[in-house]
Amino acid sequence: MQTAMGKDQVLWEIYAIRYGTNQRRTRGENFILEKRPTDIMPMDFYCWVLKSGDRVIVVDTGMDPAKAAAHGHDILWTPVEAWQALGIDPAAIDMVILTHAHYDHLGHLDPLTKAHFYMQAEEMDYVTGPWMQRPWFRRAYQPDEIARLVHLLHSDRLTLHGREETIADGVTVHWVGGHCAGQEVVRVRTARGWVVLASDALHYYEEYERGIPFSVAFNLSDMIAGHERIRELAESDAHIVPAHDPRIVRIYPAAGEEMKGRVLRADLSPTDAGDGP
């Protein structure tokens, strides 16, 4: 999709925060019917900050360190530390997009004392509904975090929106499903065009390059169809950013010398097309 940018349109910077990693993960843990299941395939963990002037929107909030340890992941630094390093006071953040409610996207809500949260209504239906009676579907959710969402809803701090929603000028969210019932992606207008933060609709670039599903899925057909929806929303394949691919840290410039390996500028062009893992 090619779109001309008007001079009065709001443009956003995108800061991709690499807050964790798992260097021991295997291809068999990542892909269904993988032919080389024991091969190591590291996984990184990201959340994001959107900035336009003084305006800040947080997209997902990372993972609680104790939960990370329980699942075998390593925390590099917390999103709270990253926000502060970017000059952002967590208590001053007023808008947070939750792309879904898995434990590695829903940590660190408590420091966001003034924030209003936005999430797909279908995701709340899913995490509080009958599918959670089945261990396969609830395995990436934590009951205390789901309860926190319910409390936020009852405190008028959580908006459950429909499948397509404008969050701010130049920031829209779009349901794709697949990975979970309420999985959404975030489309962001930047100086280089429309960038899509695919969140867990794409863990790795390889998923849409090969047209294969990730191993954690609610609906495989929605997951594969989501690849094409992401392509429709993005300016090009070089404008698509997955949530867990180690390739991201190699192809996007750091937000500063002190941020190397930890915060990348996804609103800037990648230095390489990133062919191959």
Buried (B, 14 or more C-beta within 10 A) or exposed (E): EEEEBEEEEEBBBBBBBBBBBBEEBBBBBBBEEBEEEEEEBBBBBBBBBBBBEEBBBBBBBBBBBEBBEEEEBEBBBBBBBBBBBBEBEBEEBEBBBBBBBBBBBBBBBEBBEEBBBBBBBBBBBBBBEEBBEEEEBBEBBBEEBBEBBEEBBEEEBBBBBEBEBEBBBBBBBBBBBBBBBBBBBBBBBBEBBBBBBBBBBBBBBBBBBEEBBBBBBBBEEBBBBBBEBBBEBBBEEBBBBBBBBBBBBEBBBBBEEEBEEBBBBBBBBBEEEBEEE
